[in-house]
Amino acid sequence: MAQAFAEKLGLKASSAGTVPSSGVNPVVVEAMRERRIDLSHKMPKVLTANMIRNARLVVTMGCSVEEACPRPMLAAMQKKLVDWHLDDPKGRPLEEVRRIRNEIEKRVRKIVRKSSQRRDRDDQSVRP
């Protein structure tokens, strides 16, 4: 959900898990369809060291990366890691998935605002 919102709002993003499932949760697909975002064709991916190395920000959602990730991957992500501590939508009814979706959207929008403000500051500092 975070990747879809980020891309819709103009950011480049990747979504991956330490132990991804074989498909996107159908309730998540339904909840995102309500926001006119189609996730039905997406496939979960496994998190790689290369993804972490290339990322400016690594957002986890309450998962136990410390238990699942090798130490070198953990070390690479520490300075760019933000954990949102969100409930996993797996096994939850649509009503709860909507709540999780809305919280993810709110947090992604906040990242977009901060990114935009940072670009504006950087643009102003390079002007003659």
N, C-alpha and C positions, 0 to 999 in steps of 0.2 A: 504494500500500500504506500509506503514512504517513497519508494522509487517512482511509482506512478504519479504521485502528487508532485514530487520534485521535478520530474520531466514535464509535467503539464504546466508548471510554473517557470520553466526555462532553465532549470539546472541539469547538469549531467549527473546521473546517479546510477548506481548498481545495487542490486539487492542480492544477498547471498546468506546462507546459513551455515552453521558448523555441522549440522546434521539435517540437510534439507529433505523435505518430503518428496514424494514422487509426483505431486501435482499441487496446483494452487487450491486451497480450501474453497469448495463451492459456495460456502456462505460468504466468504470474503469476496468472491467473484460477484455475487449478488449485491452485496453492500456497495461495492465500487461501481457497479453498473448504475446504481442510483445517482452517482456523481458523474455519469456519462464517461466512465473509464472502463474499458474492456480488458480484463485480465485473463479471460478464458483461454487464450492462446499462449500464455506465459508458462515457463517451466522453472521451478526452483533450481538454484545453482549452489554449488558448494563454495564457501569462502576460501580464497587463495591468498598466499603471501603477496603475490603481484597486485591483487586488488587493494590490499592494505597499503602497500608501498606507494601506489599511484593516487591514493585518496588524500584529500585535504582534511576530511572529517570522517570518522568511523562511528556510526550510530548503532548501538545495540539496544534491544528492546526487552531487557530483563532476563536475557539468556545467560547461561553460565559459561562465558567465553574462557574464563580461567580454567575450567575443567576440560573444555573441549579443544582449545587451541594449543598448539605447540608453543613452548616458551619463546622461540624467536619471533613468531607471529605476534604474540602478546607484547613483546618488547617494542616491535615496530609500530604498534597501534597506540601505545600508552599516551603519547603526547597529543593524539588527535581523537581520543576515545570519549564518547558521551553515551551514557546509558540512560535510556528513557524510562526504564522500569515500568513497562506496560504489560498488561495481561496478554497472554497468548490467545488468539481467537480460536484456536483448535478446540472443537467440541462445544463451542458456545453458541447460543441461539442468535439469530439475526439482530435482535435488539441490543445485545451486548457487543456484537461485532460492530454495529453502527457507532456505539459509544467509543470503542477503540479506534475506529476509522476517523471519527471526528477529532479525537485527541491527536492522532498522527498528523492529520491535515493541519491542525492548528500549529503543531510544533514545526512542521516543514515550512509553513508560511513564515514562521519566526526566523528560521534559517535563511530563507530567501530575503527577508527584510534586512537582516544583518549583512548578508553577502552584498546586497545592493548598496547599503550604507558604506561598507568597506570599499567597494569599487568607486563610489562617489568621492570618498576621502582620497583614495589613491589618484584619481583623475585630477583633483584639485591640487595635489602636491606636485604634479608634474607640469602644471601649466606655467608658462613664462611670466 
